């Protein structure tokens, strides 16, 4: 707070011409830091990370104020207003900070250190672990890029003007504001109550909005990487689990369960069309790859939910009498960019109420992949095991600490044999004293499963029951010998 607070507050003040809004944005930036500190990989570059968060928070608040002002002015052409703002030299700081955000890290980091935090070239070189000449060269290149980009937007800015607009702000936050922010951030990180008494409601809302944006961005990048690796590698984002492993053993990745196409007969024309069997095998492989990607995304979404709420979602939304109303698939809608659909549900009504039943037809494509007939009926094969000892257990969502076998050894989702209506609180039932229900509905050889660590594996249908039971339960030691 002492080291980076002046920079954060300075950015917020330059973007927001309102002292109260700037202080709310300042608090929000440190609330985000408190929640995400453990995920920052390059600790020496914390200042650049904090600068990015401060800009996001202040820009979000600035955008809200601009939209509110524009909506209150009747007959205004919003496009012309935006164009005027971009071309107004008096609004240089917001424009300049926007362009700094767009710079590659190798140019943005020295700008943040030398201009926003007022460090010397030598100090920046030590922090960045670059030669002094590299720091000076990249600063010069960064200034050239900023100047040319501003010129394209109709603003001419000299080096001196840009330096003034980016200069470190020597003012520090009020002692009362700093103390309240530190205590609020500590409680916010720990998931404790009372944050609202220390931070403003606007600061809390801003921090939650930025956190959600970070999560969604991470999900998009992760999903894109999984799909890209699957397409490049040809094997999909999953591994094949051997049934020889015991319930306490972590699943070990092995060769991908995909058959190689038969070699072409010698003497045949190279342009001859592939035989139907090979085409079918390719389609099956592509289907399995996409389903693997879907399960990976669902697992990441569950962790996003856990990061915000400090626990995974329960199997259902329950009423005051403990009756299940709606599936977990409804609860995570905001985390798969289905906020509008989520808001349409009446969470205090069952899935088949007159209102909620109409929303069955709006099933997200993510849930309906792999089975066209099931999708037409608004059904999904993506389900979790529900029962004592499984991932879905009781009316409260699990915490990471409840998964005692380890997240890499516990199943979160599977491709179930029987599809269910996606909003209905219905999953694969699990009872340690009964036979396991059938799983696997998209592949005749086995089924894909997402583990609690987000990894996806292909499990053959020949897997031993004792092994599968070990992966279903969160604590294998609780399984009695006569139930194995």
C-alpha positions in Angstrom: 0.0 0.0 0.0 2.8 2.4 0.9 5.0 1.5 -2.0 2.4 1.4 -4.8 -0.5 3.4 -3.4 0.5 6.7 -4.8 0.8 5.3 -8.3 -2.6 3.6 -8.1 -4.3 6.7 -6.7 -2.6 8.9 -9.3 -3.9 6.8 -12.2 -7.4 6.8 -10.7 -7.3 10.6 -10.2 -6.1 11.2 -13.8 -8.9 9.0 -15.2 -11.6 10.1 -12.9 -12.2 13.8 -12.2 -14.0 13.1 -9.0 -12.3 12.6 -5.7 -14.9 10.1 -4.3 -14.8 8.0 -7.5 -11.0 8.0 -7.5 -11.0 6.7 -3.9 -13.6 4.0 -4.7 -11.4 2.9 -7.6 -8.3 3.0 -5.4 -10.0 0.7 -2.9 -11.3 -1.6 -5.6 -7.8 -2.1 -7.1 -6.4 -3.3 -3.7 -9.4 -5.6 -3.1 -8.6 -7.2 -6.4 -5.0 -7.5 -5.4 -5.9 -9.1 -2.1 -7.9 -11.8 -3.9 -5.5 -12.4 -6.8 -2.1 -12.0 -5.1 -1.4 -15.7 -5.1 -1.8 -15.9 -8.9 0.8 -13.2 -9.7 3.8 -15.1 -11.1 6.3 -12.2 -11.6 6.3 -10.6 -8.2 9.0 -7.9 -9.1 6.5 -6.6 -11.7 3.7 -6.2 -9.2 3.6 -2.4 -10.0 2.8 -3.1 -13.7 0.1 -5.6 -12.7 -1.4 -3.1 -10.2 -1.3 -0.4 -12.8 -3.3 -2.6 -15.2 -5.9 -3.3 -12.5 -6.2 0.4 -11.5 -6.7 1.3 -15.1 -9.4 -1.4 -15.6 -11.3 -0.3 -12.4 -11.1 3.4 -13.2 -12.0 2.9 -16.9 -15.0 0.8 -15.9 -16.2 3.5 -13.5 -15.5 6.2 -16.1 -17.4 4.3 -18.8 -20.4 4.0 -16.5 -20.4 7.7 -15.8 -20.1 8.6 -19.5 -23.0 6.2 -20.5 -25.2 7.6 -17.7 -24.5 11.2 -18.8 -25.1 10.3 -22.4 -28.3 8.6 -21.7 -29.6 11.6 -19.7 -29.0 13.9 -22.7 -31.8 13.4 -25.3 -31.1 13.7 -29.0 -27.3 13.1 -28.6 -25.4 11.1 -31.2 -23.3 8.8 -29.1 -20.9 8.0 -31.9 -20.2 11.7 -32.5 -19.7 12.2 -28.8 -17.2 9.4 -28.6 -15.3 10.7 -31.6 -15.1 14.1 -30.0 -13.7 12.7 -26.8 -11.0 10.8 -28.6 -9.9 13.9 -30.5 -9.8 16.3 -27.6 -6.3 17.1 -26.4 -7.6 18.2 -23.0 -8.5 14.6 -22.4 -5.0 13.4 -23.0 -4.4 11.4 -19.7 -7.3 8.9 -20.3 -6.3 8.5 -24.0 -2.6 8.1 -23.1 -3.3 5.5 -20.4 -5.5 3.6 -22.8 -2.7 3.4 -25.3 -0.2 2.4 -22.6 -2.4 -0.5 -21.8 -2.2 -1.7 -25.4 1.6 -1.7 -25.5 3.4 -5.0 -25.4 4.8 -5.8 -21.9 8.4 -5.1 -23.0 7.4 -1.5 -23.6 4.7 -1.1 -21.0 6.7 -2.2 -18.0 9.5 0.4 -18.3 6.9 3.1 -18.9 5.1 2.1 -15.6 8.4 2.0 -13.6 10.0 5.1 -15.0 7.1 7.4 -15.5 4.2 6.3 -13.2 6.4 5.3 -10.3 9.3 7.7 -10.9 12.1 5.2 -10.8 15.4 5.9 -12.5 16.6 4.0 -15.5 19.1 2.2 -13.3 16.4 1.1 -10.8 14.2 0.0 -13.6 17.0 -2.1 -15.1 17.6 -3.8 -11.8 13.9 -4.7 -11.4 13.4 -5.8 -15.0 16.8 -7.6 -15.0 17.6 -5.9 -18.3 20.8 -4.1 -19.4 20.6 -0.3 -18.9 20.8 0.2 -22.6 17.8 -2.0 -23.2 15.7 0.0 -20.8 16.6 3.3 -22.5 16.0 1.8 -25.9 12.6 0.4 -25.2 11.5 3.5 -23.4 12.4 5.5 -26.5 10.5 3.0 -28.7 7.5 3.1 -26.3 7.3 6.9 -26.6 7.4 6.7 -30.4 4.6 4.2 -30.4 2.5 6.2 -28.1 3.1 9.4 -30.1 2.1 7.8 -33.4 -1.0 6.1 -32.0 -2.2 9.4 -30.4 -1.6 11.2 -33.7 -3.8 8.6 -35.5 -6.5 9.5 -33.0 -6.2 13.2 -33.7 -4.1 14.3 -30.7 -0.6 15.7 -31.1 1.5 15.3 -27.9 5.1 16.1 -27.4 7.4 14.0 -25.3 7.2 16.6 -22.5 3.4 16.6 -22.6 3.3 12.8 -22.4 5.8 12.8 -19.6 3.7 15.3 -17.6 0.5 13.3 -18.2 2.2 10.1 -17.0 4.2 11.6 -14.2 4.2 9.9 -10.8 1.7 11.5 -8.4 3.4 12.5 -5.2 0.2 12.7 -3.3 -0.7 9.7 -1.0 -4.0 8.5 0.1 -5.5 9.7 3.4 -4.3 7.6 6.3 -8.0 6.8 7.2 -8.6 5.6 3.6 -5.4 3.5 3.6 -6.2 1.8 6.9 -9.8 1.0 5.9 -8.6 -0.4 2.6 -6.0 -2.6 4.2 -8.5 -4.0 6.6 -11.2 -4.4 3.9 -8.7 -6.2 1.6 -7.7 -8.6 4.3 -11.2 -9.6 5.1 -12.1 -9.7 1.3 -9.2 -12.1 0.7 -10.3 -14.3 3.6 -13.9 -14.3 2.6 -14.9 -12.8 5.9 -17.9 -10.5 6.5 -17.7 -6.8 7.4 -16.1 -5.7 4.2 -19.0 -3.3 3.5 -18.2 -1.4 6.6 -14.7 -0.6 5.5 -15.0 -0.3 1.7 -17.8 1.5 -0.3 -20.4 -0.6 -2.0 -19.2 0.9 -5.3 -15.6 -0.3 -4.6 -16.8 -3.8 -3.8 -19.0 -4.0 -6.9 -16.1 -2.7 -9.1 -13.7 -5.2 -7.7 -16.1 -8.1 -8.3 -16.7 -6.9 -11.8 -13.0 -6.8 -12.6 -12.5 -10.2 -11.0 -15.2 -11.7 -13.1 -13.7 -10.2 -16.2 -10.3 -11.7 -15.3 -11.9 -15.1 -14.8 -13.8 -15.1 -18.1 -10.6 -13.9 -19.9 -8.7 -16.8 -18.4 -11.4 -19.3 -19.4 -11.5 -18.0 -23.0 -7.7 -18.3 -23.3 -7.7 -21.7 -21.6 -10.4 -23.1 -23.8 -8.7 -21.7 -26.9 -5.4 -23.3 -25.9 -7.0 -26.7 -25.2 -8.7 -26.7 -28.6 -5.6 -25.5 -30.4 -3.4 -28.2 -28.8 -6.1 -30.8 -29.5 -6.2 -29.8 -33.2 -2.4 -29.6 -33.5 -1.7 -32.8 -31.6 -4.6 -34.7 -33.1 -5.2 -36.4 -29.7 -7.5 -34.1 -27.8 -7.1 -32.5 -24.4 -7.4 -35.7 -22.4 -5.4 -38.7 -21.4 -6.3 -42.4 -21.2 -6.7 -43.8 -17.7 -5.4 -47.3 -17.0 -7.8 -49.5 -14.9 -4.8 -51.1 -13.2 -4.6 -48.2 -10.8 -6.0 -48.5 -7.3 -8.4 -46.0 -5.8 -5.7 -44.1 -3.9 -3.4 -43.8 -6.9 -3.5 -40.6 -8.9 -4.6 -41.1 -12.5 -1.5 -41.4 -14.7 -1.7 -40.0 -18.2 -1.0 -42.5 -20.9 -1.4 -42.7 -24.6 -4.5 -41.2 -26.1 -7.2 -43.7 -26.7 -7.6 -43.1 -30.4 -7.0 -45.7 -33.2 -4.6 -44.9 -36.0 -6.0 -45.1 -39.5 -5.0 -48.2 -41.4 -2.1 -47.6 -43.9 -3.2 -47.1 -47.5 -2.7 -50.0 -49.8 0.2 -49.7 -52.2 -0.5 -48.9 -55.7 -3.7 -47.0 -55.1 -4.2 -43.5 -56.4 -3.1 -40.9 -53.8 -6.2 -38.8 -54.7 -8.6 -41.6 -53.9 -11.2 -40.7 -51.3 -10.7 -42.0 -47.8 -12.8 -45.1 -46.9 -15.9 -44.5 -44.9 -14.5 -46.2 -41.8 -11.6 -43.7 -41.6 -14.0 -40.8 -42.0 -16.2 -42.2 -39.1 -13.1 -42.6 -36.9 -12.0 -39.1 -37.6 -15.5 -37.8 -36.7 -15.5 -39.8 -33.5 -12.0 -38.4 -32.6 -13.2 -34.8 -33.3 -16.3 -35.3 -31.3 -14.3 -36.7 -28.4 -11.8 -33.8 -28.7 -14.6 -31.2 -28.5 -16.3 -32.9 -25.6 -13.0 -33.0 -23.8 -12.7 -29.2 -24.4 -16.3 -28.7 -23.0 -15.5 -30.7 -19.9 -12.3 -28.8 -19.4 -14.2 -25.5 -19.7 -16.8 -26.7 -17.2 -14.2 -27.6 -14.7 -12.5 -24.3 -15.0 -15.8 -22.6 -14.6 -16.4 -24.5 -11.4 -13.1 -23.2 -10.1 -14.0 -19.7 -11.1 -17.2 -20.1 -9.1 -15.2 -21.4 -6.2 -12.7 -18.5 -6.4 -15.5 -15.9 -6.1 -17.7 -17.8 -3.6 -15.1 -19.7 -1.6 -16.8 -23.0 -2.3 -18.0 -25.0 -5.4 -21.7 -24.9 -6.2 -23.9 -27.5 -4.7 -25.7 -30.0 -6.9 -28.8 -27.8 -6.8 -30.6 -24.7 -5.6 -32.6 -25.7 -2.6 -35.7 -24.2 -1.0 -36.1 -23.6 2.7 -37.4 -27.2 3.2 -34.4 -28.7 1.4 -36.2 -29.5 -1.8 -34.0 -29.2 -4.9 -35.3 -26.6 -7.4 -32.7 -26.0 -10.1 -29.5 -27.7 -11.2 -25.9 -26.5 -10.7 -25.9 -26.0 -14.5 -28.2 -23.0 -13.9 -26.0 -21.7 -11.1 -22.9 -21.4 -13.2 -24.6 -19.6 -16.2 -23.0 -16.2 -15.3 -19.6 -17.9 -15.6 -20.1 -19.1 -19.1 -21.3 -15.7 -20.3 -25.0 -16.5 -19.9 -25.8 -13.7 -17.4 -28.9 -12.6 -19.2 -30.3 -16.2 -19.2 -29.4 -16.6 -15.6 -31.4 -13.5 -14.7 -34.5 -14.9 -16.4 -34.8 -17.8 -13.9 -36.9 -17.6 -10.8 -34.5 -19.2 -8.4 -37.2 -19.7 -5.8 -39.2 -21.9 -8.1 -38.6 -25.5 -9.3 -37.2 -26.2 -12.7 -40.6 -27.3 -14.0 -42.6 -24.3 -12.8 -44.6 -22.5 -15.5 -42.0 -19.8 -15.8 -38.8 -21.8 -15.5 -40.0 -24.6 -17.8 -40.1 -22.1 -20.7 -36.4 -21.6 -20.4 -35.5 -25.2 -21.2 -35.4 -24.3 -24.8 -32.6 -21.9 -24.2 -30.1 -24.5 -23.2 -26.5 -23.3 -23.9 -24.8 -25.2 -26.7 -22.0 -26.2 -24.3 -24.4 -28.5 -22.4 -26.0 -30.1 -25.5 -22.9 -31.2 -27.4 -22.4 -34.7 -28.7 -26.0 -36.0 -28.9 -28.3 -34.3 -31.3 -31.4 -36.1 -30.1 -30.7 -35.2 -26.5 -30.0 -31.6 -27.5 -33.4 -31.4 -29.3 -35.0 -32.5 -26.0 -33.0 -30.0 -24.0 -31.0 -32.8 -22.3 -27.4 -33.1 -21.5 -24.9 -35.9 -20.8 -22.7 -33.7 -18.7 -23.4 -34.7 -15.1 -21.6 -35.2 -11.8 -21.8 -38.0 -9.2 -24.2 -37.1 -6.4 -24.3 -38.9 -3.1 -22.4 -39.2 0.2 -18.7 -39.0 -0.4 -18.9 -37.8 -4.0 -18.2 -34.3 -5.4 -21.9 -33.4 -5.1 -22.7 -34.3 -1.5 -25.5 -32.7 0.5 -27.0 -29.2 0.2 -23.7 -27.3 0.5 -21.0 -26.9 -2.1 -17.7 -28.6 -1.4 -14.5 -26.7 -0.5 -11.1 -27.6 -1.8 -10.2 -28.9 1.6 -13.1 -31.4 1.5 -11.5 -33.3 -1.4 -9.0 -35.2 0.7 -7.9 -37.7 -1.9 -6.6 -34.7 -3.9 -8.2 -32.9 -6.8 -6.3 -34.9 -9.4 -7.8 -38.1 -8.0 -11.5 -37.1 -7.7 -14.1 -36.9 -10.4 -16.0 -33.7 -10.9 -18.0 -34.5 -14.1 -18.6 -37.4 -16.4 -20.3 -38.1 -19.7 -23.3 -39.9 -18.3 -25.1 -42.8 -20.1 -28.6 -41.3 -19.6 -29.1 -37.6 -20.5 -31.1 -35.4 -18.2 -33.0 -32.1 -18.7 -30.3 -29.5 -18.2 -32.2 -27.3 -15.6 -33.5 -30.3 -13.7 -31.5 -31.1 -10.5 -30.6 -34.5 -11.7 -27.1 -36.2 -11.8 -25.6 -39.6 -11.6 -26.6 -41.1 -8.3 -23.9 -42.6 -6.1 -24.3 -44.9 -3.2 -21.3 -46.7 -1.8 -23.4 -49.7 -0.8 -25.0 -50.2 -4.2 -23.8 -51.1 -7.7 -22.6 -48.2 -9.8 -25.0 -46.7 -12.4 -23.9 -46.9 -16.0 -21.9 -44.1 -17.4 -20.7 -43.2 -20.9 -23.0 -42.2 -23.6 -21.0 -40.5 -26.3 -18.4 -43.1 -27.1 -18.8 -46.9 -27.4 -15.4 -47.6 -25.9 -15.5 -45.4 -22.8 -16.3 -42.0 -21.4 -14.6 -38.7 -20.7 -14.3 -37.4 -17.2 -13.2 -34.1 -15.7 -11.2 -34.4 -12.5 -11.4 -31.8 -9.7 -8.0 -30.3 -10.8 -9.5 -29.5 -14.2 -7.7 -32.3 -16.1 -9.8 -34.4 -18.5 -9.2 -38.2 -19.0 -10.7 -40.9 -21.1 -11.8 -44.0 -19.0 -12.5 -47.3 -20.8 -15.8 -49.0 -20.1 -13.7 -52.0 -18.9 -12.5 -50.0 -15.9 -12.7 -52.0 -12.7 -15.4 -50.9 -10.3 -13.1 -50.6 -7.3 -10.9 -48.2 -9.3 -13.9 -46.1 -10.5 -15.3 -46.0 -6.9 -12.0 -44.6 -5.7 -12.1 -41.8 -8.3 -15.7 -41.0 -7.5 -15.2 -40.5 -3.7 -13.4 -37.6 -2.2 -11.9 -39.7 0.5 -11.2 -43.4 -0.5 -10.3 -44.4 3.1 -14.0 -44.0 3.9 -14.9 -46.9 1.6 -15.5 -50.0 3.6 -14.1 -53.3 2.3 -17.5 -54.9 2.0 -18.6 -52.0 -0.2 -15.8 -52.5 -2.7 
